[in-house]
Amino acid sequence: MPEFVFAYHGGKAPESPEEGEKVMAQWQAWFADMGEAVVIPGAPVGMSKTVSADGVADDGGANPISGYSVVKAADIGAATEMAKGCPMVVTGNGSVEVAEVMEM
């Protein structure tokens, strides 16, 4: 079954330990709903640097990545449907970029 990268964009850090627990519970529930389709739960990431032939930009680009996961799905349509349940999408705090991992 094909694998897909979920690249998360946006979101915000919880403002309190209680909010952090609530957010973590939302993510855990979403991963539980996806079950064995979750290959790599992933993690949040820090600010990125963009490397190009012109040099290195420190700002992470126009839409910096804020985290990632890898899931299995029948096709990109099914993976996209799974991504709609992401807590960042549901709350309107971010988006999920879905891309198939191509076998070489």
N, C-alpha and C positions, 0 to 999 in steps of 0.2 A: 504494500500500500504506500502511495506517495507520502512524503513528509513535507511540511510547510513551516516556514519561519513566520512567527508573529513578531513584528517589530513594533514596539509601543512608542507612541509619540505623545508628549504632553504629560498630564497628571500633575500632582503637587504633593509635597511632603505633608504628612499628617501634622496638625498643629498641637496635638496632645497625645499622651500615651493611650488614652481612651479611644481617640479617633484612629490611632494606629491599629489598635486591636480590631476595631470595626472594619477598617479597610482590609486588613489581613484576612478576616473572616469572609469577606466578600470574594477575595481572590481564591481562598481555599474552597469555598462552595462552588465557584465556577470551575476550578480544576477537577473537583469531585464529580461535577456534572459531566465533564468530558471524559472522565474515567481513563481507560487504557489508551485513549487517543493521545494523551499527553506523553510525549517521548522525553522531552527535557523541559521541566517546569520553568527553567531560566531564572532570571533575577533582574532587579532594577540595575541601571548602570549610571555612572557619573557623567559629568560633562565630557563630551567627546571633542576630538580635534579632527579637522578635515585635512587630509593630505592629498595634494594634487601636484601636477608639474609646476604650478606657480608657487608652491611652498606649503606652509602649514597655517591653517586658520584655527584660532583657539575657541571660536564661538559655537562649534558643533553644527554649523551650517544653518540653512533656512528653517529646517524642521528637525532638530536633533532627536536622536533616539533616546528613549528613557528606560528601555528594558527590552527583553526578548523571551520567547518560548519557542519550542519546536513541537508540532503536533502531527499526527497521522490523520489523513482523511481520504476519501475516495477520489476527490478532485478539488480544484480550487473553489468551486461553488460551495461544496460541503464545508471546506475550511473557512470560507467567508461567513457562512451561517454560524459556525462555531464562534468566530471572532465577534459577532454581534452581541454575545453574552459577556464580553469583557467588562469588568467593573468600570474601566475608564470610559468605555463607550456608553454604557448604561447611565452613568452619572453625567455625561457630557463634558468630562474633564480631559479627554484625549481621544486618540484614534489608534487603530491597529492597521498596519500595512501587512498584507498577506502575500507571500511569495513562495513558490514551489522550490524545494531543494532539488536541483538537477543532478542526476547521477552522471558521473564522468566515466 
